[in-house]
Amino acid sequence: MPVVVGYLFSRKVLKLNPVEALGGVTGSMTPGAALSVVTDAAQSNVPALSYTGAYAFANVILIIAGTLIMLL
């Protein structure tokens, strides 16, 4: 469900095209293999642009969340 919500948010609120939206959703899940599937399906490297930002943000959030969980 979070993937669907993220995709719909990026399409409706952020007004990204479908390829950029899929790259961002893929980056938020952080699997590198999924990026290659999306870029192959799109036949373009455009998803990698939104993947990079979402991947970096997701990793920062993972570190902060892990720290907060350990402090509880």
Buried (B, 14 or more C-beta within 10 A) or exposed (E): EEEEEBBEBBBEEEEBEEBBBBBBBBBBBBEEEBBEEBBEEBEEEBBBBBBBEBBEEBEEEEEEEEEEEEEE
